[in-house]
Amino acid sequence: MRRQQSPERGLCLVTSFAMALDMPVDILLADLGDRWRTLAFPGLPVPYCYRGVHVQELIQVALYKGFAVTPIELFPQVAPPQPTHPHTFTPYANVTVFYGHTENENWTIFNKVIYQHRGVVTGMLAPLGLHRLQRGHAMAFENGVLFDPDCEAYLYSQQVCEDHHFYPNCAYRFDQMEPLYAQSVQPDSEVNHANINN
C-alpha cells in the first residue's frame, strides 16, 4: 500500500479507501461524481457545509472492485428501541457489547484485524485540551501500519494512536472477492437489474 495525501480537507475517508483499494484518490472521486460537494449544511464552514461521502458509497465502490468490506467496531453498542422508559420517562442508556468479560477482548479482536489485514480505520482526532476541535478521522491500514492521509505512515499500537491524539472506533476489513458486478456502476445511478448477473 502506498500512502496518498488527502487532496483537500474533509476527504480523509475517501483517501483512505483509495489507499486500501490501491487506486489514486482522484480516480475514486471521479467514480463517486460530484454529489459529495453539494451544499447541504449552509452556515457551516467549508468542508463541513458539504454533503460529503457516506461510507456505504465507498463500500459499493469496493464491491465493484472486488473487495468485501466488513466493519469491526471496537465497542459496539445496542441502542434501546425507544429513548425513555414508557412509564417513568427515565432515559435508557445504550449497552456496550463485550466479546468476553472485559474491554481487553474487544481490543484483542480489533488489534488482530489491523495487524493481520488491510482496510480503513475510523475514529476521532481529539487534541489534548481542545475538545472543541474534535473531529472524525480515517486512515488506511495494512499489516499493522497506519497510512494517515493528513501526515505520515506509522506503526499501529493503542499507545501510538493516543500519542497522535487518534482514538479508533471501527476497522473496515477488506477481503478480496469476485467483483459484485461485471461492470462498474456508480452509486445513485440507475441499474438494469436484469443484466447484473449476465
Backbone as a ProteinNet text record, in pm:
[ID]
protein_1_A
[PRIMARY]
MRRQQSPERGLCLVTSFAMALDMPVDILLADLGDRWRTLAFPGLPVPYCYRGVHVQELIQVALYKGFAVTPIELFPQVAPPQPTHPHTFTPYANVTVFYGHTENENWTIFNKVIYQHRGVVTGMLAPLGLHRLQRGHAMAFENGVLFDPDCEAYLYSQQVCEDHHFYPNCAYRFDQMEPLYAQSVQPDSEVNHANINN
[TERTIARY]
85.4	0	89.6	49.4	123.7	40.6	106.7	36	3.6	-119.1	-160.7	-200.1	-173.9	-212.2	-356.4	-434.2	-571.3	-569.4	-644.2	-637.7	-693	-782.7	-833.4	-893.4	-914.8	-967.3	-1104.2	-1127.9	-1257.5	-1266.6	-1156.2	-1158.6	-1072.2	-1051.6	-965.8	-1027.3	-1159.8	-1223.8	-1210.6	-1237.3	-1224.4	-1079.8	-984.4	-843	-799	-849	-813.4	-868.5	-991.6	-1046.7	-966.6	-925.9	-844.8	-714.6	-649.2	-525.2	-550.5	-656.9	-686.4	-723.7	-778.3	-815.7	-703.2	-589	-475.2	-514.9	-586.8	-624	-599.4	-567.9	-548.4	-677.9	-664.3	-783	-860.5	-793.6	-868.1	-955.8	-912.6	-995.3	-1117.1	-1096.8	-1209.1	-1309.1	-1260.7	-1351.4	-1428.9	-1362.5	-1431.8	-1539.2	-1509.5	-1609.2	-1731.8	-1707.8	-1817.9	-1900.4	-1843.4	-1912.5	-1898	-1970.6	-1952.7	-2064.9	-2148.2	-2256.9	-2204.7	-2085.6	-2032.2	-2009.2	-1993.3	-1964.8	-2092.9	-2209.1	-2335.3	-2347.9	-2389.2	-2410.4	-2530.5	-2507	-2613.9	-2637.8	-2535.8	-2544.6	-2498.5	-2580.6	-2541	-2514.7	-2418.2	-2382.3	-2259.6	-2229.5	-2108.7	-1991.6	-1869.1	-1753.1	-1722	-1649.9	-1600.4	-1498.3	-1498.3	-1579.7	-1705.2	-1732.2	-1841.4	-1978.8	-1985	-2112.8	-2155	-2061.5	-2091.7	-2162.1	-2230.3	-2296.3	-2196.5	-2079.1	-1977.4	-2005.3	-1932.2	-1942.8	-1976.3	-2079.2	-2115.6	-2029.1	-1992.2	-1906.6	-1970.3	-2103.6	-2169.6	-2142.7	-2129.5	-2094.9	-1957.1	-1864.8	-1729.1	-1725.9	-1809.3	-1819.1	-1871.9	-1968.7	-2020.2	-1908	-1824.5	-1712.4	-1619.7	-1592.5	-1506.3	-1565.6	-1696.1	-1761.5	-1744.5	-1760	-1741.5	-1598.2	-1504.1	-1362.1	-1318.5	-1409.7	-1377.5	-1328.1	-1375	-1339	-1463.7	-1474.7	-1577.3	-1523.7	-1610.4	-1569.6	-1653.3	-1585.5	-1654.1	-1619.7	-1718.8	-1688.7	-1672.9	-1567.2	-1544.7	-1538.2	-1644.9	-1648	-1569.7	-1496.2	-1418.4	-1509.8	-1605.7	-1702.2	-1843.1	-1898.6	-2033.8	-2135	-2242.4	-2345.6	-2482.1	-2564.6	-2703.4	-2786.7	-2862	-2946.3	-3084.2	-3147	-3281.8	-3381.8	-3493	-3593	-3664.4	-3658.7	-3712.5	-3624.4	-3620.6	-3522.6	-3550.3	-3678.5	-3710.1	-3803	-3801.9	-3893.6	-4036.6	-4129.6	-4264.9	-4346.6	-4313	-4392.8	-4320.3	-4190.4	-4116.5	-4048.8	-4039.3	-3971.9	-3823.4	-3768.7	-3625	-3553.1	-3449.1	-3379.9	-3305.5	-3309.7	-3231.5	-3090.6	-2997	-2858.7	-2831	-2744.8	-2700.3	-2621.1	-2622.1	-2548.6	-2428.1	-2307.9	-2185.4	-2169.7	-2131.9	-2111.7	-1965.3	-1943.2	-1808	-1800.6	-1692.9	-1678.8	-1638.8	-1588.6	-1558.1	-1616.6	-1536.6	-1586.7	-1531.9	-1430.5	-1369.4	-1344.4	-1299.2	-1261.3	-1147.5	-1062.3	-940.6	-970.5	-1076.5	-1111.4	-1150.6	-1219.5	-1255.4	-1129.5	-1034.8	-909.5	-832.8	-832	-759.6	-813.3	-945.6	-1008	-980.6	-997.5	-976.7	-831.6	-737.4	-595.1	-555.7	-611.5	-579.5	-616	-730	-771.8	-667.9	-623.7	-529.2	-391.2	-349.9	-217.7	-212.3	-325.7	-321.9	-392.8	-453.5	-532.7	-505.3	-583.5	-577.9	-717.1	-724.6	-855.4	-845.8	-950.8	-961.6	-1007.5	-943.5	-983.8	-1035.8	-1150.1	-1208.9	-1207.8	-1214.5	-1215.3	-1224.5	-1178.9	-1182.5	-1041.3	-1015.1	-894.3	-934.9	-866.7	-902.4	-776.1	-725.5	-606.6	-629.1	-526.8	-538.4	-587.9	-692.5	-744.6	-819.8	-838.6	-906.2	-1028.9	-1120.4	-1238.7	-1321.3	-1318.3	-1397.3	-1339.9	-1214.3	-1152	-1163.5	-1238.7	-1259.4	-1321.2	-1273.9	-1335.1	-1309.9	-1395.7	-1376.4	-1253.3	-1192.7	-1074.2	-1070.2	-1004.3	-989.4	-847.3	-798.3	-666.8	-676.7	-594.1	-582.8	-486.3	-498.9	-403.1	-371	-252.3	-211.6	-106.4	-139.8	-47.4	22.1	-55.8	-2.6	58.2	46.9	96.2	-24.3	-30.2	-135.3	-83.7	-165.7	-131.8	-225.5	-176.9	-258.4	-256.7	-372.8	-374.5	-342.1	-334.7	-303.8	-160	-88.2	51.6	135.2	181.8	274.1	217.6	295.4	261.9	335.8	272.7	339.5	286.5	366.1	327.7	212	116.8	-1.9	23.1	-26.2	-47.8	-145.5	-210.3	-304.6	-232	-111.1	-35.9	5.2	52.2	93	-26.6	-144.2	-264.9	-293.2	-284.3	-308.8	-204.7	-79	25.6	-7.6	-79	-122.3	-262.6	-315.5	-448.3	-559	-537	-636.5	-695.3	-828.2	-898	-988.5	-943.2	-1017.6	-1148.3	-1245.9	-1371.8	-1422.6	-1373.3	-1418.8	-1310	-1286.8	-1193.7	-1275.3	-1256	-1322.9	-1222.6	-1244.9	-1153.5	-1188.1	-1085.5	-1102.6	-1058.9	-1143.8	-1110.5	-1143.1	-1048.5	-1068.7	-1179.4	-1257.9	-1369.5	-1392.5	-1487.6	-1527.1	-1595.5	-1568.9	-1639	-1790	-1860.6	-2005.8	-2078.1	-2034.4	-2097.3	-1990	-2032.8	-1937.7	-1880.2	-1957.5	-1907	-1933.4	-1852.4	-1865.7	-1994.2	-2065.8	-2186.8	-2172.6	-2185.5	-2172.9	-2291.3	-2267.6	-2381.3	-2477.5	-2605.4	-2713.4	-2749.3	-2670.4	-2706.5	-2810.3	-2887.7	-2989.9	-2924	-2970.5	-2911.6	-3020.1	-2989.3	-3081.6	-3055.9	-3135.7	-3110.1	-3119.7	-3189.5	-3199.8	-3064	-2977.5	-2848.7	-2732.3	-2755.2	-2644.1	-2571.9	-2645.1	-2582.4	-2542.1	-2557	-2520.9	-2371.7
-118.2	0	123.9	222.7	348.3	458.1	539.9	650	757.3	809	921.3	1037.2	1156.3	1277.1	1312	1344.9	1388.9	1514.6	1518.2	1632.6	1761.6	1748.6	1866.4	1821.6	1918.9	1889.4	1822.4	1725.6	1659.1	1536.4	1497.7	1381.3	1266	1260.8	1154.4	1015.5	1003.4	873	826.6	916.9	883.4	846	924.9	898.6	766.9	735.3	608.7	489.1	501	393.4	379.4	491.3	485.5	410.7	438	367	218	183.1	41.5	-30.9	42.2	-16	-7.1	50	67.5	143.8	253.7	337.5	483.4	567.8	709.9	772.6	860.1	921.2	1003.9	1065.5	1144.6	1055.8	931.6	837	795.6	771	734.9	849.3	972	1087.2	1098.1	1070.3	1072.7	964.2	845.6	737.5	779.3	857.5	900	1011.9	1085.1	1201.1	1319.5	1426.6	1548.1	1572.1	1471.5	1487.4	1524.5	1475.1	1497.4	1646.1	1726.8	1868.6	1953.7	1889.6	1962.5	2033.6	2160	2234.5	2173.9	2117	2051	2115.9	2178.2	2233.8	2379.7	2469.9	2610.7	2666.5	2756.1	2816.1	2752.7	2626.8	2562.2	2597.9	2598.4	2631.4	2518.6	2550.3	2450.2	2363.3	2231.6	2147.7	2092.1	2134.6	2073.8	2112.7	2213.5	2254.4	2161.2	2078.1	1989.5	1862.1	1798.5	1670.9	1565	1563.7	1464.8	1329.9	1229.9	1094.4	1000.2	920.5	819.6	696.4	630.5	512.4	405.4	399	296.8	318.2	444.9	472.9	416.4	428.5	377.4	225.2	166	19.6	-32.1	40.2	-0.8	-1.6	102.3	106.5	-11.9	-41.3	-155.4	-286.5	-303.2	-424.4	-435.9	-324.2	-325.4	-362	-323.4	-350	-488.9	-562.6	-699	-709.5	-620.5	-627.8	-628.9	-729.5	-728.7	-643.6	-561.9	-472.1	-504.9	-548	-586.6	-488.4	-420.3	-330.3	-408.9	-379.2	-437.6	-321.4	-302.2	-192.9	-231.9	-135.2	-161.6	-186.1	-98.4	-114.6	-94	-197.3	-182.7	-160.9	-94.1	-67.1	-107.3	-159.1	-190.8	-73.2	-13	101.4	51.8	120.9	80	106.1	32.1	52.6	187.6	249.2	384.5	455.9	589.6	660.6	661.5	647.6	656.5	544.1	517.8	420.7	469.6	379.6	425.2	482.6	448.2	497.4	605.5	586	682.1	790.8	768.1	860.3	879.1	784.6	785	743.8	818.5	781.7	649.5	571	447.9	481.3	399.1	412.9	299.6	325	218.4	115.5	-8.4	-116.4	-152.7	-143.7	-177.5	-328.7	-378.8	-522.2	-555.2	-653.3	-704.6	-846.2	-875.9	-1008.2	-1112.8	-1068.7	-1156.3	-1090	-1081.9	-1020.4	-879.8	-839	-708.1	-640.4	-514.1	-440	-506.6	-577.1	-633.2	-725.5	-805.8	-895.1	-815.6	-704.4	-619.1	-565.2	-516.8	-465.2	-574.8	-697	-807.9	-835.3	-843	-869	-753.4	-631.6	-511.6	-503.6	-522.6	-515.1	-622.1	-741	-851.6	-815.3	-748.1	-705.2	-610.4	-512.9	-412.8	-474.6	-567.6	-629	-731.5	-793.8	-906.2	-880.9	-765.4	-742.1	-603.9	-568.8	-436.6	-378.1	-244.1	-179.9	-34.7	12.1	151.9	153.5	237.6	254.5	396.8	407.4	538.1	562.4	690.4	725.6	875.9	923.6	1066.2	1118.2	1236	1311.3	1408.1	1402.3	1487.5	1541.9	1655.3	1714.9	1742.2	1717.4	1733.2	1872.2	1875.3	2001.5	2084.4	2031	2107.6	2032	2002.9	1922.4	1985.3	2117.6	2182.1	2151.5	2105	2072.2	1923.4	1847.5	1706.2	1693	1594	1567.4	1423	1373	1238	1230.3	1113.6	1095.3	950.5	928.1	792.9	775.7	653	616.4	477.7	452.1	316.7	238.4	105.7	22	-102.7	-155.5	-282.5	-346.7	-465	-545.3	-464	-386.6	-315.4	-180	-131.2	3.1	90.4	209.3	306.3	406.6	434.1	530.4	649.4	754.1	871.3	964.9	994.4	1081.6	1227.6	1263	1400.8	1419.9	1311	1327.6	1211.8	1122	1018.4	878.9	777.2	639.4	605.6	525.3	483.6	348.5	280.7	150.4	165.5	73.5	79.6	23.5	92.1	38.7	134.5	89.3	174.8	298.9	280.2	392.2	492.3	440.9	530.2	611.5	547.4	622.1	734.4	703.5	806.2	917.7	880.8	982.6	1078.3	1026.2	1108.3	1167.3	1149.7	1200.4	1140.6	1016.2	945.3	832.5	827.6	727.9	647	526	447.5	393.4	374.8	314.2	206.2	203	99.5	69.8	-58.5	-101.3	-168.4	-123.7	-183	-276.1	-406.3	-506.7	-534.9	-530.5	-557.4	-700.3	-775.6	-911.3	-922.8	-978.1	-991.8	-1092.7	-1062.3	-1148.2	-1123.4	-1195.9	-1167.7	-1031.1	-948.3	-819.5	-840.5	-749.5	-762.1	-760.3	-672.2	-660.5	-672.9	-712.8	-727.2	-592.3	-485.9	-352.6	-258.2	-155	-59.5	20.3	35.9	115.7	214.6	343.5	444.5	435.6	461.1	471.9	578.8	559.8	651.1	641.6	566	558.3	449.1	460.8	360.1	234.5	120.2	-7	-94	-157	-253.3	-385.2	-414.6	-529.8	-661.8	-664.5	-788.9	-825.6	-726.3	-753.3	-768.1	-750.6	-752.6	-886.1	-995.4	-1127.2	-1185.7	-1110.9	-1162.3	-1153
0	0	0	-79.1	-84.7	-20	62.6	127	24.4	33.3	-50.9	39.3	-7.2	64.9	31.4	132.2	108.2	21.9	-89.3	-180.2	-120.3	-22.5	48.6	180.5	266.9	399.6	390.2	476.6	480	391.2	325.7	236.5	289.1	420.8	475.5	455.2	465	446	301.4	207.8	65.3	33	81.8	53.6	114.7	233.6	298.6	220.6	172.4	88.7	-39.9	-98.9	-221	-195	-82.6	-49.6	-32.2	41.1	65.1	-63.5	-160.6	-290.1	-393.1	-354.1	-446	-571.1	-551.6	-665.4	-629.5	-726.9	-697.6	-646	-548	-487.6	-589.6	-687	-786.3	-874	-898.5	-975.2	-892.2	-762.9	-676.1	-667.8	-655.9	-653.7	-784.7	-896.7	-1025.9	-1030.6	-975	-969.3	-887.8	-783	-696.1	-757.5	-852.3	-907.8	-814	-842.5	-762.5	-662	-636	-538.7	-400.1	-365.1	-231.7	-202.6	-308.2	-289.4	-290.7	-289.6	-284.3	-149.3	-151.3	-27.2	45.5	162.5	237.5	373.7	428.7	563.9	564.1	507.5	499.5	639.3	646	774.4	835.8	797.2	847.2	756.1	811.3	727.4	629.8	524.4	429.5	503.4	493.1	405.6	472.6	598.1	674.1	622.3	535.4	476.4	362.6	313.4	200.3	245.2	153.2	178	221	159.6	194.5	130.5	175.9	122.8	237.3	219.8	320	298.2	407.1	396.4	308	304.4	222.6	73.9	30.8	-108.7	-141.5	-47	-67.1	-63.4	20.9	25.1	-108.2	-168.5	-300.3	-403.9	-403.8	-497.9	-472	-344.7	-310.8	-363.4	-349.5	-400.9	-552	-623.3	-768.2	-804.7	-718	-744.6	-696.5	-633.2	-590.1	-447.3	-358.3	-216.9	-130.7	-43.7	60	174.7	234.3	342	465.3	571.6	695.2	806.3	864.1	976.5	1106.3	1180.6	1312.8	1411	1486	1582.5	1706.8	1761.1	1882	2001.4	2021.7	2130.5	2076.1	2010.3	1956.1	2068.6	2035.3	2134.6	2081.3	2173.7	2142.7	2193	2101.4	2137.5	2179.5	2274.5	2315.5	2202.7	2201.2	2095.4	2106.3	2223.2	2240.5	2343.2	2339.4	2422	2572.4	2612.2	2755.6	2799.1	2929	2990.3	2967.8	2926.2	2889.8	3005.6	3131.8	3245	3325.3	3346.9	3430.5	3346.6	3215.4	3122.3	3154.3	3232.1	3259.4	3131.7	3093	2968.3	2981.7	2876.6	2869.5	2822.6	2861.5	2812.2	2714.1	2617.3	2527.8	2607.4	2558.5	2624.8	2538.3	2595.3	2523.2	2516.1	2398.6	2377.3	2405	2492.7	2519.1	2464.7	2392.8	2332.5	2434.5	2547.8	2661	2783.5	2888.1	3010.7	3034.1	2955.8	2976.8	2841.9	2848.7	2729.2	2654	2727.5	2666.7	2550.1	2560.1	2449.7	2325.7	2344.7	2231.4	2163.6	2246.5	2190.9	2118.1	2172.2	2109.3	1969.6	1955.7	1825.6	1729.2	1777	1695.4	1647.4	1740.1	1705.2	1604.3	1619.7	1528.1	1384.4	1367	1232.9	1174	1251.7	1200	1176.6	1261.9	1246	1132.4	1098.5	1004.8	872.2	854.9	734.2	677	577.2	514.1	522.1	525.8	529.5	569.1	635.8	678.5	823.2	904	1043.7	1061.8	1130.8	1158.9	1308.6	1345.3	1486.5	1502	1616.7	1647	1669.4	1613.5	1647.5	1756.9	1869.7	1983.2	2047	1995.7	2056.8	2204.8	2286.7	2431.4	2468.2	2550.2	2599.8	2497.7	2377.5	2272.4	2223.3	2314.8	2280.4	2169.2	2159.9	2054.1	1917	1911.4	1783.1	1749.2	1829.3	1797.9	1660.3	1585.3	1454.8	1417	1330.2	1281	1192.2	1187.1	1103.2	1056.7	943.9	888.9	836.7	845.7	793.2	731.3	631.9	577.7	666.9	664.3	737.8	656.7	680.4	620.8	710	760.6	842.2	950.4	1025.5	1140.8	1112.6	989.8	956.6	923.3	985.8	956.2	854.2	754.8	649.3	663.8	728.6	757.7	637.4	577.5	459.6	491.5	619.9	657.9	705.6	732.2	774.1	723.1	812.2	768.6	796.3	761	796.7	925.7	1011.4	1135.1	1180.5	1263.9	1315.6	1413.5	1404.4	1488.2	1627.3	1725.6	1860.7	1926.8	2031.7	2103.5	2155.3	2208.1	2262.8	2154.6	2040.1	1931.6	1881.5	1873.4	1833.5	1933	2061.3	2162.3	2153.1	2124.1	2107	1992.2	1889.7	1776.5	1799.2	1921	1959.7	1873.1	1827	1746	1829.4	1835.8	1916.4	1823.4	1784.3	1684.9	1740.3	1649.2	1691.2	1595.5	1471.7	1378.5	1276.3	1251.5	1146.6	1036.6	914	797.9	731.3	746.3	692	546.2	458.4	315.5	285.9	215.6	170.8	22.8	-53.5	-198.1	-227	-328.7	-370.6	-519.1	-576	-713.4	-715.6	-817.7	-824.6	-821.7	-755.5	-738.8	-872	-962.6	-1092.9	-1200.2	-1317.9	-1427.9	-1468.9	-1454	-1488	-1371.8	-1362.8	-1253.4	-1269.2	-1159.4	-1157.4	-1042.8	-1071.4	-967.3	-872.3	-742.1	-650.6	-701.7	-675.6	-715.3	-863.2	-943.5	-1084.5	-1103.1	-1210.4	-1236.1	-1290.4	-1243.9	-1282	-1343.3	-1454.9	-1513.5	-1441.5	-1336.6	-1250.9	-1325.4	-1437.3	-1514.2	-1575.9	-1597.1	-1662.3	-1566.6	-1435.1	-1340	-1340.9	-1347	-1336.3	-1471.1	-1578.8	-1711	-1734.7
[MASK]
++++++++++++++++++++++++++++++++++++++++++++++++++++++++++++++++++++++++++++++++++++++++++++++++++++++++++++++++++++++++++++++++++++++++++++++++++++++++++++++++++++++++++++++++++++++++++++++++++++++

